[in-house]
Amino acid sequence: MKYINTFSEDIKVSQVALGCMRIADMSASEAEQYISQAVELGYNYFDHADIYGGGECEKVFGTGLALNKSLRDKIIIQTKCGIRRGMYDFSKEHIINSVNNSLKSLGVEKIDVLLLHRPDLLMEPEEVAEAFDYLESSGKVGAFGVSNHSASQIELLKTCVKQNIKINQMQLSVTNATMVSSGANVNLQNKDGINYDGYLRDYCRLNKITIQPWSPLQQGFIAGTFLGHPEYKELNEKLRTLAEKYGTTDTGIAIAWLLRLPEKMQPVVGSTNMTRLEEISKATDITLSKEDWYDIYLTAGYKLP
Ligand SMILES: NC(=O)c1ccc[n+]([C@@H]2O[C@H](COP(=O)([O-])OP(=O)(O)OC[C@H]3O[C@@H](n4cnc5c(N)ncnc54)[C@H](OP(=O)(O)O)[C@@H]3O)[C@@H](O)[C@H]2O)c1
């Protein structure tokens, strides 16, 4: 596993984070094994949200941590808030209540990183700022970020929020890469020229915000993996051929494709299978050639004008 410095020189975070959206059905001992085995593989960054598994994922994770107290100091815990049934809510009251619930569910004193999950259409940046100030000064949250936010939405938050926005978690995979393809189609009237995100890659790079690609092995909006999927026959053949060349698997190449982006992204993978997590951890050592990176891009169906 390789490590990056998202927060400071002395805090090393694993270049791939482990998302905990799929752990709601684990027992306490299974959760303890999942965390400790992932830590042995080099993962030290765990992503949650107050809503995963209807709140169960944080609780299950907490039961795992309770069985092995030594784990807490070895990991960074990130969680998210702001999504409620039928609405998004960045009110001060909701943000603070959600963090208090997450602390209780996880059984920890501090959330290392808090993200705002999806932009609240009725967001008042002043309220977010008050919530962040309270959470920071009370020691309940260490660092802040967002998810699924455009560049201008982050700028709007920054008019009031004084903490650095360190993370923007966005969906990005080989088959869901409009954030990448828009950069090659500036000012062109074609499908890839549609700018869905306001050139977020450039904005985040300029502002030292780490992009965390979520669902990096899924086709679209959590629509099932493209790996081995018949609809992506040509892409899968390409990934397998390159897997042989680089001594990894199709999963490893799909992650290496994201890691080849020069701004040092931190994909959030969601596997609960340790063999797969080991392949992914090892893939952080792979540097795809430019030729192979573009070959995958074109085989996935994106075009160069
Ligand atoms: N910010 C947001 O709005 C947002 C939204 C969604 C998710 N997330 C975060 O992103 C994390 C990851 O999401 P995700 O779980 O969708 O990520 P993912 O890593 O793209 O997908 C994981 C799923 O794909 C399966 N898979 C992986 N490789 C496979 C292969 N070669 N063949 C067949 N199946 C394979 C895994 O099964 P196995 O377990 O069997 O390996 C698992 O079910 C979540 O846990 C969450 O933390 C954030």
The ligand as an ORCA input file, in Angstrom:
! r2SCAN-3c Opt
* xyz 0 1
  N     -20.217      9.919     -1.354
  C     -21.172      9.200     -1.898
  O     -22.208      9.715     -2.358
  C     -21.006      7.702     -1.965
  C     -21.929      6.910     -2.644
  C     -21.725      5.542     -2.688
  C     -20.604      4.986     -2.059
  N     -19.722      5.770     -1.378
  C     -18.553      5.211     -0.692
  O     -17.807      4.440     -1.615
  C     -17.551      3.167     -1.040
  C     -17.329      2.165     -2.102
  O     -18.514      1.971     -2.866
  P     -18.772      0.597     -3.573
  O     -18.893     -0.479     -2.560
  O     -19.862      0.766     -4.552
  O     -17.338      0.424     -4.302
  P     -16.707     -0.552     -5.347
  O     -15.359     -0.922     -4.804
  O     -16.793      0.078     -6.682
  O     -17.640     -1.825     -5.387
  C     -17.563     -2.844     -4.424
  C     -18.506     -3.937     -4.845
  O     -18.077     -4.457     -6.104
  C     -17.810     -5.851     -5.941
  N     -16.640     -6.194     -6.767
  C     -15.419     -5.615     -6.744
  N     -14.604     -6.203     -7.645
  C     -15.333     -7.157     -8.228
  C     -15.049     -8.120     -9.240
  N     -13.836     -8.206     -9.811
  N     -16.038     -8.964     -9.615
  C     -17.259     -8.891     -9.030
  N     -17.588     -8.016     -8.046
  C     -16.619     -7.168     -7.656
  C     -17.542     -6.045     -4.469
  O     -17.808     -7.389     -4.106
  P     -16.867     -8.167     -3.036
  O     -17.212     -7.610     -1.695
  O     -17.262     -9.581     -3.228
  O     -15.448     -7.903     -3.417
  C     -18.523     -5.080     -3.845
  O     -19.822     -5.623     -3.805
  C     -18.750      2.923     -0.139
  O     -18.499      1.944      0.839
  C     -18.919      4.282      0.468
  O     -18.008      4.429      1.528
  C     -19.908      7.121     -1.341
*
